[in-house]
């Protein structure tokens, strides 16, 4: 009988979960996100850009909030912000990612996720 062999993987263990980074979206923020055109080329280019800059993403459907969500996290477990998750939500996966990009670029900016972790505010979906 042949032996079952297992393949060794080079998968790194996940960093310890430190929390979700909750950023409050103002009415103006939601209006800007809704009015921003985000075509397939931008969506494709942005995903590759952010992955190349050390992020990983998980897309899914949020049954509780009845919307799509994207969770972004640092890929490098040694990074200062490892273990912190930032979400975006929307009626489509691309709208969820568009919200994530807006939050990261416009609201987080140059700050670290670690310093913003304890804001205690929540975000709403884009539409």
Backbone as JSON, one array per atom type, in Angstrom:
{
  "sequence": "XXXXXXXXXXXXXXXXXXXXXXXXXXXXXXXXXXXXXXXXXXXXXXXXXXXXXXXXXXXXXXXXXXXXXXXXXXXXXXXXXXXXXXXXXXXXXXXXXXXXXXXXXXXXXXXXXXXXXXXXXXXXXXX",
  "N": [[0.85, -1.17, 0.0], [0.63, 2.2, -0.92], [2.32, 4.92, 0.64], [0.97, 7.79, 2.19], [2.01, 10.95, 1.43], [3.03, 14.09, 2.65], [3.25, 17.46, 1.59], [5.75, 19.8, 2.25], [5.23, 23.1, 3.26], [5.98, 26.51, 2.63], [4.69, 28.33, 4.12], [4.18, 31.07, 6.17], [3.5, 31.43, 9.67], [0.5, 33.04, 10.79], [0.36, 36.43, 11.96], [-0.33, 37.45, 15.34], [-3.68, 38.32, 16.0], [-4.58, 41.66, 16.29], [-6.61, 43.46, 16.13], [-9.39, 45.25, 14.56], [-9.08, 48.04, 12.47], [-10.97, 50.69, 12.87], [-12.47, 53.16, 11.09], [-14.19, 56.13, 11.0], [-16.51, 57.17, 8.63], [-17.35, 60.21, 7.25], [-20.3, 62.06, 6.16], [-19.49, 63.52, 3.97], [-17.21, 62.05, 3.17], [-18.44, 59.6, 2.4], [-19.96, 60.55, 0.26], [-17.97, 61.41, -1.53], [-16.69, 58.97, -2.05], [-18.81, 57.52, -3.26], [-19.2, 59.08, -5.57], [-16.88, 58.8, -7.0], [-15.52, 57.5, -9.87], [-14.63, 54.23, -10.62], [-13.09, 52.25, -12.51], [-12.6, 49.02, -14.2], [-9.9, 48.81, -14.97], [-8.55, 50.53, -13.19], [-9.18, 49.28, -10.77], [-7.92, 46.77, -11.12], [-5.25, 47.61, -11.43], [-4.81, 48.94, -8.97], [-5.09, 46.88, -7.06], [-2.87, 45.25, -7.65], [-0.83, 47.14, -7.14], [-1.11, 47.65, -4.36], [-0.69, 45.08, -3.32], [1.94, 44.67, -4.16], [3.08, 46.52, -2.49], [3.11, 45.3, -0.04], [0.7, 44.39, 1.11], [-2.05, 42.16, 1.83], [-5.15, 40.75, 0.71], [-8.52, 39.87, 1.48], [-11.5, 38.93, 0.12], [-15.04, 38.9, 0.49], [-18.47, 38.03, 1.23], [-20.49, 39.84, 3.38], [-22.73, 38.67, 5.39], [-24.1, 39.61, 7.61], [-24.16, 42.44, 7.4], [-25.1, 42.61, 4.86], [-23.57, 43.09, 2.45], [-20.69, 43.38, 0.29], [-17.34, 42.73, 1.34], [-13.98, 43.74, 1.94], [-10.99, 42.76, 3.35], [-8.05, 44.09, 4.38], [-4.64, 43.54, 5.1], [-1.35, 43.65, 6.54], [1.22, 41.93, 4.91], [3.72, 41.15, 5.8], [4.8, 39.72, 8.65], [6.46, 40.88, 10.46], [6.1, 43.55, 10.29], [5.25, 46.76, 11.64], [2.47, 47.17, 11.73], [1.4, 44.62, 11.61], [-1.05, 42.11, 12.03], [-3.21, 43.75, 12.37], [-6.33, 44.65, 11.0], [-7.91, 46.18, 8.22], [-10.95, 47.2, 6.92], [-13.12, 47.42, 4.06], [-16.27, 48.21, 2.68], [-18.98, 47.48, 0.44], [-21.44, 47.54, -2.23], [-20.57, 45.95, -4.27], [-17.68, 43.88, -4.96], [-15.63, 45.52, -6.07], [-16.44, 48.08, -5.29], [-16.23, 47.84, -2.55], [-13.46, 47.55, -2.34], [-12.71, 50.0, -3.42], [-13.61, 51.69, -1.38], [-11.89, 50.83, 0.66], [-9.38, 51.62, -0.36], [-9.77, 54.4, -0.42], [-10.09, 54.97, 2.34], [-7.56, 54.15, 3.28], [-5.79, 55.83, 1.81], [-6.77, 58.49, 2.01], [-7.82, 58.91, 4.63], [-6.28, 57.47, 6.53], [-3.68, 57.86, 5.58], [-0.4, 58.95, 6.13], [-0.17, 57.96, 8.66], [0.42, 55.32, 11.06], [-1.19, 52.12, 11.3], [-1.14, 51.08, 13.79], [-0.99, 53.29, 15.56], [-3.5, 54.34, 15.16], [-5.27, 52.45, 15.98], [-6.92, 52.35, 18.32], [-9.21, 54.0, 18.0], [-11.93, 53.56, 18.2], [-14.21, 54.07, 16.62], [-16.73, 53.49, 14.09], [-17.25, 52.28, 10.72], [-19.22, 52.87, 7.75], [-20.97, 51.32, 5.0], [-20.39, 52.02, 1.48], [-22.63, 52.51, -0.11]],
  "CA": [[0.0, 0.0, 0.0], [1.45, 3.41, -0.95], [2.26, 5.83, 1.79], [0.5, 9.15, 1.93], [3.06, 11.91, 1.75], [2.59, 15.48, 2.76], [4.21, 18.43, 1.08], [6.13, 20.88, 3.16], [4.9, 24.41, 2.72], [6.77, 27.63, 3.15], [3.72, 29.28, 4.63], [4.52, 31.64, 7.47], [2.35, 31.52, 10.57], [-0.17, 34.34, 10.82], [0.65, 37.22, 13.17], [-1.42, 37.5, 16.32], [-4.72, 39.3, 15.7], [-4.53, 42.8, 17.21], [-7.87, 44.18, 16.08], [-9.82, 45.93, 13.35], [-8.91, 49.49, 12.45], [-12.27, 51.27, 12.55], [-12.39, 54.56, 10.69], [-15.51, 56.69, 10.79], [-16.68, 57.91, 7.38], [-18.31, 61.32, 7.33], [-21.2, 62.15, 5.01], [-18.67, 63.99, 2.85], [-16.4, 60.9, 2.72], [-19.32, 58.68, 1.67], [-20.33, 61.21, -0.99], [-16.79, 61.36, -2.4], [-16.51, 57.57, -2.48], [-19.88, 57.19, -4.21], [-19.09, 59.82, -6.83], [-15.63, 58.46, -7.66], [-15.59, 56.43, -10.86], [-13.58, 53.25, -10.36], [-13.29, 51.25, -13.56], [-11.89, 47.74, -14.05], [-8.45, 49.01, -15.1], [-8.08, 51.09, -11.91], [-9.36, 48.21, -9.79], [-6.86, 45.81, -11.37], [-3.97, 48.25, -11.14], [-4.69, 49.22, -7.53], [-4.86, 45.63, -6.31], [-1.46, 44.88, -7.83], [0.0, 48.13, -6.47], [-1.15, 47.44, -2.92], [-0.03, 43.8, -3.03], [3.38, 44.92, -4.31], [3.5, 47.33, -1.34], [3.14, 44.51, 1.19], [-0.61, 44.08, 1.67], [-2.82, 41.03, 1.31], [-6.57, 41.06, 0.77], [-9.51, 38.81, 1.48], [-12.81, 39.42, -0.29], [-16.13, 38.01, 0.84], [-19.78, 38.66, 1.4], [-20.82, 40.04, 4.79], [-24.15, 38.37, 5.55], [-24.68, 40.42, 8.68], [-24.4, 43.78, 6.88], [-25.66, 42.48, 3.51], [-22.72, 43.8, 1.51], [-19.37, 42.77, 0.07], [-16.31, 43.33, 2.17], [-12.58, 43.41, 1.7], [-10.15, 42.93, 4.53], [-6.65, 44.28, 4.02], [-3.71, 43.37, 6.21], [0.05, 43.62, 6.17], [1.69, 40.58, 4.59], [4.94, 40.92, 6.56], [4.45, 39.58, 10.06], [7.37, 41.71, 11.25], [5.73, 44.96, 10.1], [4.66, 47.43, 12.81], [1.01, 47.04, 11.7], [1.0, 43.22, 11.44], [-2.12, 41.66, 12.93], [-4.32, 44.72, 12.35], [-7.1, 44.52, 9.77], [-8.68, 47.34, 7.76], [-11.99, 46.72, 6.02], [-13.92, 48.28, 3.21], [-17.54, 47.55, 2.36], [-19.69, 48.06, -0.68], [-22.45, 46.69, -2.86], [-19.82, 45.04, -5.13], [-16.3, 43.77, -4.48], [-14.81, 46.67, -6.46], [-16.82, 49.22, -4.45], [-15.63, 47.59, -1.24], [-12.04, 47.86, -2.46], [-12.63, 51.45, -3.61], [-13.72, 52.29, -0.06], [-10.67, 50.5, 1.39], [-8.32, 52.49, -0.88], [-10.06, 55.75, 0.04], [-9.77, 55.04, 3.77], [-6.11, 54.06, 3.46], [-5.05, 56.95, 1.24], [-7.28, 59.81, 2.42], [-8.09, 59.04, 6.06], [-5.13, 56.98, 7.29], [-2.54, 58.63, 5.09], [0.94, 58.56, 6.58], [-0.21, 57.4, 10.02], [0.48, 53.86, 11.14], [-2.43, 51.53, 11.79], [-0.95, 50.87, 15.22], [-1.35, 54.49, 16.31], [-4.93, 54.62, 14.97], [-6.03, 51.25, 16.35], [-7.87, 52.52, 19.42], [-10.11, 55.13, 17.78], [-13.25, 53.18, 18.71], [-15.31, 54.49, 15.77], [-17.1, 52.49, 13.1], [-17.43, 52.76, 9.36], [-20.42, 52.42, 7.07], [-20.71, 50.94, 3.62], [-20.37, 53.16, 0.55], [-23.93, 52.76, -0.73]],
  "C": [[0.9, 1.24, 0.0], [1.25, 4.27, 0.28], [1.75, 7.19, 1.35], [1.61, 10.1, 2.36], [2.45, 13.3, 1.83], [3.68, 16.38, 2.23], [4.49, 19.47, 2.15], [5.76, 22.2, 2.49], [5.79, 25.47, 3.36], [5.87, 28.7, 3.73], [4.13, 29.75, 6.02], [3.29, 31.62, 8.37], [1.79, 32.94, 10.58], [0.24, 35.11, 12.08], [-0.56, 37.21, 14.1], [-2.39, 38.62, 15.95], [-4.68, 40.4, 16.75], [-5.79, 43.63, 17.16], [-8.17, 44.75, 14.7], [-9.58, 47.42, 13.52], [-10.23, 50.08, 11.98], [-12.11, 52.76, 12.29], [-13.79, 55.04, 10.39], [-15.53, 57.48, 9.49], [-17.72, 58.99, 7.58], [-19.25, 61.25, 6.14], [-20.43, 62.59, 3.78], [-17.81, 62.86, 2.28], [-17.25, 59.94, 1.89], [-19.72, 59.25, 0.32], [-19.17, 61.16, -1.99], [-16.59, 59.95, -2.93], [-17.55, 57.18, -3.52], [-19.67, 57.85, -5.57], [-17.81, 59.5, -7.61], [-15.84, 57.29, -8.61], [-14.39, 55.52, -10.65], [-13.76, 52.12, -11.36], [-12.41, 50.02, -13.35], [-10.37, 47.9, -14.12], [-7.86, 49.58, -13.8], [-8.11, 50.03, -10.82], [-8.21, 47.22, -9.91], [-5.5, 46.39, -11.01], [-3.76, 48.5, -9.66], [-4.43, 47.96, -6.73], [-3.39, 45.23, -6.43], [-0.53, 45.85, -7.11], [0.05, 47.87, -4.97], [-0.51, 46.12, -2.51], [1.48, 43.97, -3.12], [3.93, 45.75, -3.16], [3.32, 46.62, -0.01], [1.8, 44.21, 1.84], [-1.16, 42.78, 1.1], [-4.29, 41.32, 1.55], [-7.41, 39.79, 0.76], [-10.85, 39.44, 1.16], [-13.87, 38.41, 0.12], [-17.44, 38.77, 0.91], [-20.1, 38.68, 2.88], [-22.33, 39.85, 4.94], [-24.83, 39.24, 6.59], [-25.06, 41.81, 8.17], [-24.95, 43.8, 5.46], [-24.88, 43.3, 2.49], [-21.45, 42.98, 1.29], [-18.37, 43.47, 0.97], [-14.94, 42.91, 1.66], [-11.85, 43.68, 3.0], [-8.72, 43.01, 4.04], [-5.8, 44.16, 5.26], [-2.29, 43.4, 5.67], [0.49, 42.17, 5.97], [2.91, 40.19, 5.42], [4.62, 40.87, 8.05], [5.38, 40.36, 10.98], [7.04, 43.2, 11.15], [5.07, 45.5, 11.37], [3.15, 47.21, 12.89], [0.53, 45.6, 11.5], [-0.06, 42.85, 12.47], [-3.29, 42.61, 13.03], [-5.01, 44.61, 11.0], [-7.87, 45.8, 9.49], [-9.68, 46.84, 6.74], [-12.57, 47.84, 5.18], [-15.17, 47.52, 2.85], [-18.21, 48.25, 1.2], [-20.66, 47.07, -1.29], [-21.83, 45.73, -3.88], [-18.41, 44.91, -4.56], [-15.44, 44.98, -4.86], [-15.16, 47.91, -5.65], [-16.28, 49.06, -3.03], [-14.15, 47.95, -1.26], [-11.83, 49.36, -2.66], [-12.72, 52.15, -2.26], [-12.45, 52.03, 0.75], [-9.54, 51.44, 0.95], [-8.53, 53.93, -0.4], [-9.67, 55.9, 1.52], [-8.26, 55.05, 3.97], [-5.4, 55.32, 2.97], [-5.48, 58.29, 1.8], [-7.43, 59.96, 3.93], [-6.94, 58.54, 6.93], [-3.89, 57.75, 6.88], [-1.21, 58.08, 5.56], [0.97, 57.97, 7.99], [-0.05, 55.89, 9.96], [-0.86, 53.35, 11.66], [-2.34, 51.34, 13.3], [-1.38, 52.1, 16.01], [-2.83, 54.84, 16.19], [-5.84, 53.51, 15.49], [-7.13, 51.5, 17.37], [-8.81, 53.71, 19.23], [-11.53, 54.83, 18.25], [-14.42, 53.65, 17.88], [-15.56, 53.43, 14.71], [-17.28, 53.13, 11.74], [-18.73, 52.21, 8.78], [-20.09, 52.07, 5.64], [-20.91, 52.14, 2.7], [-21.73, 53.44, -0.08], [-25.03, 51.92, -0.12]]
}
